[in-house]
Amino acid sequence: MAGVMVYTTENCPYCRMVRAFLEKLGVEYEAVDVGKDREAAREMIRLSGQRGVPVTVSGDDVVVGFDAKRLREIFGTPVKDEIDDVVVVGAGPAGLTAAVYCGRKLMKTVVVSENIGGQAAWSWAIENYMGFRLISGEELVRKFEEQVRGLHVSLELDGVESIEKEEDVFVVRTASGNTYHCRTVILAPGKEPRTLGLPGEDRLMGRGVSICSTCDAPFFRGKPIAVVGGGNAAIQTAIETTKIASFVALIVRSDLRCDEIYIARAKEVGVRIYLHHEVTELHGEEALTGITIRDRQTGQETFLGVEGLFLAIGLLPNTGFLKGLVVLNEQGEIDIDENGHTSVPGIFAAGDATCVKAKQIIVAAGDGAKAALEAHEYFERFMSKQAKERDGGA
């Protein structure tokens, strides 16, 4: 399809997913880095009203973000309906590792995910993954993805809406209307970012408010910004954005919960840290023009004239589509045993959406491998049982 334009930034994982989606379907497109091309950035904002990427333009169609359903409506075709050995839900470190292990076991494997990399892809810098002293989340995820694509694994960029069991087959239905049938399922849906829940937040999302700093930070070169959160992700974002922003404030609801090493770095590069503060109001109609923060100890309110606000205030398990299928704990996490078994035979789980306490990339990857090995063992028993039943009935 001629005339397709994809507006991107260099480190945006969602931009890479749009490009991968179009390439898989054989759609020709032009990608423009609006972090470097300011004229193109203005054109993108004019067309979409967004200060966030990706934005895909095809004729009169303007698609904001990686919207699998809308992109498939414009460019895609339904997948072939057949029975796979395993469907992996999610493509973060747990899901991609599970896919590698399933592929190496020669299982017919499909990975279905709205994004590739999960939370790992949003990380500016990772310093505790074995084999790398320092690596960006985007680079690490790219290495994971390259290994998956080197195997006979189908990677489908889509969102899962429901999973049901019909006799001895699981039926996985997606947001774009596709249906997958499989013998086993590995759940690795990860978590999704929390938002502030303030009036105007939805309107200003992508127009100054962002949950993906690696995607949208280039739009705020030379401009004042604020980051909300007190963990490693928040303070890393604050540190990295000092390289481009004119001013960076870190709004922390209580005390910092990050590694000590980051606190010293943040002070060295001039991050202004507001401890025991919370954002109470967002200002701006067409775009963010400032925020009001309140001191939770004194009640004093302060206006900060920032144009960008990056949220890093925690995550929620992406398990809403699983209610009634497998047992979830009080936090909405998937309940599993030490080997990744859920409450339903044939369904396994791994990663940050499970009840495993340690939420780390290396832990998620290891648990993804365990879940894959258990899924393969279950699948082999199932196939052996079917073969015996056929022989006995012959």
C-alpha positions as CSV (number, residue, x, y, z in Angstrom):
1,M,0.0,0.0,0.0
2,A,1.6,3.2,-1.2
3,G,1.9,6.4,0.9
4,V,2.0,4.8,4.3
5,M,3.9,6.9,6.8
6,V,5.1,5.8,10.3
7,Y,6.2,8.5,12.7
8,T,8.7,7.1,15.2
9,T,11.5,7.8,17.7
10,E,14.8,5.9,18.0
11,N,14.1,4.0,21.2
12,C,10.4,3.5,21.0
13,P,9.4,-0.2,21.3
14,Y,5.9,0.4,20.1
15,C,7.2,2.0,16.9
16,R,9.3,-1.0,16.2
17,M,6.2,-3.2,16.7
18,V,4.2,-1.1,14.1
19,R,7.1,-1.5,11.6
20,A,7.3,-5.3,12.3
21,F,3.6,-5.6,11.8
22,L,3.7,-3.8,8.4
23,E,6.7,-5.8,7.3
24,K,5.1,-9.1,8.1
25,L,2.2,-8.2,5.9
26,G,4.4,-6.9,3.1
27,V,3.2,-3.3,3.4
28,E,5.6,-0.7,2.1
29,Y,6.0,2.3,4.3
30,E,8.3,5.3,5.1
31,A,9.5,5.7,8.7
32,V,10.4,9.2,10.0
33,D,12.2,9.8,13.2
34,V,10.4,12.8,14.7
35,G,12.9,12.9,17.5
36,K,15.4,14.2,15.0
37,D,13.2,15.7,12.3
38,R,11.4,18.7,13.9
39,E,9.5,19.6,10.8
40,A,8.1,16.0,10.6
41,A,7.3,16.2,14.3
42,R,5.2,19.3,13.7
43,E,3.5,17.6,10.8
44,M,2.7,14.5,12.9
45,I,1.2,16.7,15.6
46,R,-0.9,18.5,13.0
47,L,-2.3,15.3,11.7
48,S,-2.9,13.5,14.9
49,G,-2.9,16.0,17.7
50,Q,-0.3,13.7,19.5
51,R,3.0,14.4,21.1
52,G,3.6,10.7,21.4
53,V,4.6,8.0,19.0
54,P,4.0,5.9,17.0
55,V,1.6,7.4,14.6
56,T,0.7,5.6,11.4
57,V,-0.8,7.5,8.5
58,S,-2.3,5.8,5.4
59,G,-4.5,8.0,3.3
60,D,-7.2,9.4,5.5
61,D,-6.5,6.8,8.3
62,V,-4.5,8.0,11.3
63,V,-3.6,5.3,13.8
64,V,-2.2,6.5,17.2
65,G,-0.1,4.0,19.1
66,F,0.2,0.3,18.4
67,D,-3.5,-0.4,17.9
68,A,-3.5,-4.1,16.7
69,K,-7.2,-4.2,15.9
70,R,-7.2,-0.9,13.9
71,L,-4.0,-1.8,12.0
72,R,-5.3,-5.2,11.1
73,E,-8.5,-3.7,9.9
74,I,-6.6,-1.5,7.5
75,F,-3.7,-3.8,6.5
76,G,-4.2,-7.3,7.8
77,T,-5.9,-10.5,7.0
78,P,-7.3,-13.2,9.3
79,V,-4.9,-15.9,10.5
80,K,-5.3,-19.5,9.4
81,D,-7.5,-21.5,11.8
82,E,-5.6,-24.6,12.9
83,I,-4.5,-26.4,16.1
84,D,-1.2,-25.3,17.5
85,D,0.8,-27.1,20.1
86,V,1.1,-24.1,22.4
87,V,0.0,-20.4,22.4
88,V,2.2,-18.1,24.5
89,V,0.3,-15.0,25.7
90,G,2.7,-12.2,26.1
91,A,6.1,-11.3,24.7
92,G,8.1,-9.9,27.6
93,P,11.2,-11.8,28.9
94,A,9.0,-14.6,30.3
95,G,7.0,-15.1,27.1
96,L,9.9,-14.8,24.7
97,T,12.0,-17.2,26.7
98,A,9.1,-19.7,26.9
99,A,8.8,-19.4,23.1
100,V,12.5,-20.1,22.6
101,Y,12.2,-23.3,24.7
102,C,9.0,-24.4,23.0
103,G,10.5,-23.8,19.6
104,R,13.6,-25.8,20.5
105,K,11.3,-28.7,21.6
106,L,9.8,-28.5,18.0
107,M,6.4,-27.5,19.4
108,K,4.2,-25.6,16.9
109,T,4.3,-22.3,18.8
110,V,2.4,-19.1,18.4
111,V,3.2,-16.0,20.5
112,V,0.3,-13.5,20.8
113,S,1.1,-10.1,22.4
114,E,0.1,-6.5,22.1
115,N,3.8,-5.5,22.5
116,I,7.3,-7.1,22.4
117,G,9.4,-6.7,25.4
118,G,6.9,-5.7,28.0
119,Q,8.2,-3.6,30.9
120,A,11.8,-4.5,29.9
121,A,11.5,-2.5,26.7
122,W,10.8,0.7,28.6
123,S,14.0,0.6,30.6
124,W,16.6,3.2,29.9
125,A,19.4,1.0,31.3
126,I,19.7,-2.5,32.8
127,E,22.7,-3.2,34.9
128,N,21.8,-6.5,36.6
129,Y,21.1,-9.0,33.7
130,M,23.8,-11.6,33.5
131,G,26.2,-11.3,30.6
132,F,25.8,-7.5,30.2
133,R,27.4,-4.9,32.4
134,L,25.0,-2.3,31.0
135,I,22.4,-2.7,28.3
136,S,19.3,-0.7,27.4
137,G,15.9,-2.4,27.6
138,E,15.3,-1.9,23.9
139,E,18.6,-3.6,23.0
140,L,18.1,-6.5,25.3
141,V,14.5,-7.1,24.0
142,R,15.8,-6.9,20.5
143,K,18.3,-9.7,21.2
144,F,15.4,-11.8,22.8
145,E,13.2,-11.2,19.7
146,E,16.0,-12.1,17.2
147,Q,16.5,-15.4,19.0
148,V,12.7,-16.1,18.9
149,R,12.5,-15.2,15.2
150,G,15.4,-17.5,14.5
151,L,13.1,-20.5,15.4
152,H,9.9,-21.8,13.8
153,V,7.8,-19.5,16.0
154,S,4.9,-17.4,14.8
155,L,4.9,-14.0,16.5
156,E,1.5,-12.3,16.3
157,L,1.1,-8.7,17.4
158,D,-2.4,-8.7,18.8
159,G,-4.2,-8.5,22.2
160,V,-5.8,-11.6,23.8
161,E,-9.4,-10.9,24.9
162,S,-10.5,-14.4,26.2
163,I,-9.4,-18.0,26.6
164,E,-11.8,-20.9,26.8
165,K,-11.5,-24.7,26.9
166,E,-13.6,-26.7,24.5
167,E,-13.1,-30.4,25.1
168,D,-9.3,-31.0,24.9
169,V,-8.5,-27.8,23.0
170,F,-8.0,-24.3,24.3
171,V,-9.6,-21.5,22.2
172,V,-7.7,-18.1,22.3
173,R,-9.7,-15.1,20.9
174,T,-8.0,-11.8,20.2
175,A,-8.9,-8.1,19.9
176,S,-8.7,-8.1,16.2
177,G,-11.1,-11.0,15.8
178,N,-8.6,-13.8,15.2
179,T,-9.0,-17.2,16.9
180,Y,-6.2,-19.7,17.8
181,H,-6.8,-23.3,18.8
182,C,-4.0,-25.0,20.8
183,R,-3.3,-27.9,23.1
184,T,-1.4,-25.9,25.8
185,V,-1.2,-22.3,26.9
186,I,1.6,-20.3,28.6
187,L,0.4,-17.1,30.2
188,A,3.0,-14.3,30.4
189,P,0.8,-11.2,30.0
190,G,3.0,-9.0,32.3
191,K,1.7,-5.8,33.9
192,E,0.3,-2.5,32.7
193,P,1.2,0.9,34.0
194,R,-0.9,2.6,36.6
195,T,-2.2,6.1,35.9
196,L,-3.0,9.0,38.2
197,G,-6.8,8.9,37.8
198,L,-7.0,12.7,37.6
199,P,-9.5,14.8,35.6
200,G,-8.1,15.5,32.1
201,E,-5.5,12.7,32.2
202,D,-7.1,10.7,29.3
203,R,-7.4,13.8,27.2
204,L,-3.8,14.8,27.8
205,M,-2.3,11.3,27.4
206,G,0.0,11.5,24.4
207,R,-0.3,15.3,24.6
208,G,2.2,15.9,27.4
209,V,1.3,13.0,29.7
210,S,3.1,9.7,28.9
211,I,3.7,6.2,30.3
212,C,6.6,5.5,27.9
213,S,9.6,7.9,28.4
214,T,11.8,6.0,26.0
215,C,9.2,6.6,23.3
216,D,8.2,10.2,23.9
217,A,11.1,11.9,25.7
218,P,12.6,13.3,22.4
219,F,9.5,15.5,22.0
220,F,10.6,17.5,25.1
221,R,14.1,18.5,24.1
222,G,14.8,21.8,25.8
223,K,11.5,21.8,27.7
224,P,10.7,21.4,31.4
225,I,9.3,18.0,32.5
226,A,8.3,16.1,35.6
227,V,8.5,12.4,36.5
228,V,6.1,10.8,39.0
229,G,7.3,7.8,41.0
230,G,9.9,6.7,43.6
231,G,11.2,3.4,42.3
232,N,14.1,2.5,40.0
233,A,12.1,3.1,36.8
234,A,11.1,6.6,37.9
235,I,14.5,7.8,39.0
236,Q,16.2,6.3,35.9
237,T,13.8,8.2,33.7
238,A,14.5,11.4,35.6
239,I,18.3,10.9,35.3
240,E,18.2,10.1,31.6
241,T,15.9,13.0,30.6
242,T,18.2,15.6,32.2
243,K,20.2,15.0,29.0
244,I,17.5,16.6,26.9
245,A,15.1,18.6,29.1
246,S,15.7,22.1,30.5
247,F,14.5,21.1,33.9
248,V,13.5,17.7,35.5
249,A,11.4,17.3,38.7
250,L,10.9,14.0,40.4
251,I,7.6,13.8,42.3
252,V,7.7,11.1,45.0
253,R,4.6,10.3,47.0
254,S,6.5,9.1,50.1
255,D,10.2,8.1,50.2
256,L,12.4,6.9,47.4
257,R,12.4,3.1,47.0
258,C,15.1,2.9,44.4
259,D,18.6,1.5,44.6
260,E,20.9,3.8,46.5
261,I,23.3,4.2,43.6
262,Y,20.6,6.1,41.6
263,I,20.0,8.7,44.3
264,A,23.5,10.0,44.1
265,R,23.4,10.1,40.3
266,A,20.1,12.0,40.3
267,K,21.6,14.7,42.6
268,E,24.7,14.9,40.5
269,V,22.8,15.7,37.3
270,G,20.5,18.2,38.9
271,V,17.1,16.4,39.3
272,R,14.9,18.3,41.7
273,I,13.3,15.8,44.0
274,Y,10.0,16.5,45.8
275,L,9.6,13.9,48.5
276,H,6.2,13.4,50.1
277,H,4.4,15.1,47.3
278,E,1.6,14.1,45.0
279,V,0.2,15.5,41.7
280,T,-3.3,16.9,42.4
281,E,-4.1,18.7,39.1
282,L,-3.2,18.7,35.4
283,H,-3.3,22.0,33.5
284,G,-3.9,22.5,29.8
285,E,-6.5,21.9,27.2
286,E,-4.8,20.9,23.9
287,A,-1.5,20.0,25.6
288,L,-0.1,19.9,29.1
289,T,1.0,23.3,30.4
290,G,1.7,22.5,34.0
291,I,0.9,20.5,37.1
292,T,-0.1,21.2,40.7
293,I,1.7,19.2,43.4
294,R,0.8,19.1,47.1
295,D,3.1,18.5,50.0
296,R,1.4,15.5,51.8
297,Q,2.9,16.6,55.2
298,T,2.0,20.4,55.2
299,G,-0.7,20.6,52.6
300,Q,1.1,23.3,50.7
301,E,0.4,23.4,46.9
302,T,3.0,24.3,44.3
303,F,2.5,24.9,40.5
304,L,5.2,23.5,38.2
305,G,5.1,24.8,34.6
306,V,6.1,21.6,32.9
307,E,5.2,20.5,29.4
308,G,5.9,16.8,29.9
309,L,4.8,14.4,32.6
310,F,6.1,10.8,32.7
311,L,4.3,8.3,34.9
312,A,6.3,5.6,36.6
313,I,4.0,4.9,39.6
314,G,3.7,1.2,39.5
315,L,2.0,-1.6,37.6
316,L,-1.1,-3.7,37.6
317,P,-1.3,-7.4,36.5
318,N,-2.7,-7.6,33.0
319,T,-5.0,-10.4,33.9
320,G,-8.5,-9.1,33.5
321,F,-9.2,-11.4,30.6
322,L,-8.4,-14.4,32.8
323,K,-11.1,-14.0,35.4
324,G,-13.1,-17.3,35.7
325,L,-10.4,-19.2,33.9
326,V,-7.6,-19.7,36.4
327,V,-7.2,-18.9,40.1
328,L,-5.9,-15.3,40.7
329,N,-4.7,-14.0,44.1
330,E,-6.0,-10.9,45.9
331,Q,-3.7,-8.7,43.8
332,G,-5.0,-10.1,40.6
333,E,-1.9,-12.1,39.9
334,I,-2.0,-15.7,38.5
335,D,-1.6,-18.3,41.2
336,I,1.1,-20.8,40.2
337,D,3.2,-23.5,41.9
338,E,7.0,-23.7,41.8
339,N,6.9,-25.1,38.3
340,G,4.5,-22.7,36.7
341,H,1.4,-24.8,36.9
342,T,-1.9,-22.9,37.2
343,S,-5.2,-24.2,38.6
344,V,-6.1,-25.5,35.1
345,P,-4.2,-28.5,33.6
346,G,-2.6,-27.5,30.4
347,I,-2.3,-23.8,31.3
348,F,1.0,-22.6,32.6
349,A,2.2,-19.1,33.6
350,A,5.4,-17.1,34.2
351,G,6.6,-13.6,34.7
352,D,5.5,-10.5,36.6
353,A,1.7,-11.3,36.3
354,T,2.2,-14.3,38.5
355,C,2.3,-14.6,42.3
356,V,6.1,-15.0,42.2
357,K,7.5,-12.4,44.6
358,A,10.6,-11.3,42.7
359,K,9.7,-9.1,39.8
360,Q,13.0,-9.1,37.8
361,I,13.8,-9.7,34.2
362,I,16.1,-12.6,35.0
363,V,13.5,-14.3,37.2
364,A,10.8,-13.9,34.6
365,A,13.1,-15.4,31.9
366,G,13.9,-18.3,34.1
367,D,10.3,-18.9,35.0
368,G,9.4,-18.7,31.3
369,A,11.8,-21.6,30.6
370,K,10.3,-23.7,33.4
371,A,6.8,-23.1,32.1
372,A,7.8,-24.1,28.6
373,L,9.4,-27.3,29.8
374,E,6.3,-28.2,31.8
375,A,4.1,-27.4,28.9
376,H,6.2,-29.7,26.6
377,E,5.9,-32.5,29.2
378,Y,2.1,-32.1,29.4
379,F,1.9,-32.0,25.6
380,E,3.9,-35.1,25.2
381,R,1.7,-37.0,27.7
382,F,-1.4,-35.7,25.9
383,M,-0.1,-36.9,22.5
384,S,1.0,-40.3,23.9
385,K,-2.5,-40.8,25.4
386,Q,-4.2,-39.9,22.1
387,A,-1.9,-42.4,20.3
388,K,-2.8,-45.2,22.7
389,E,-6.5,-44.4,22.4
390,R,-6.2,-44.6,18.6
391,D,-4.3,-47.9,18.8
392,G,-6.7,-49.4,21.2
393,G,-9.7,-48.4,19.0
394,A,-8.1,-49.8,15.8
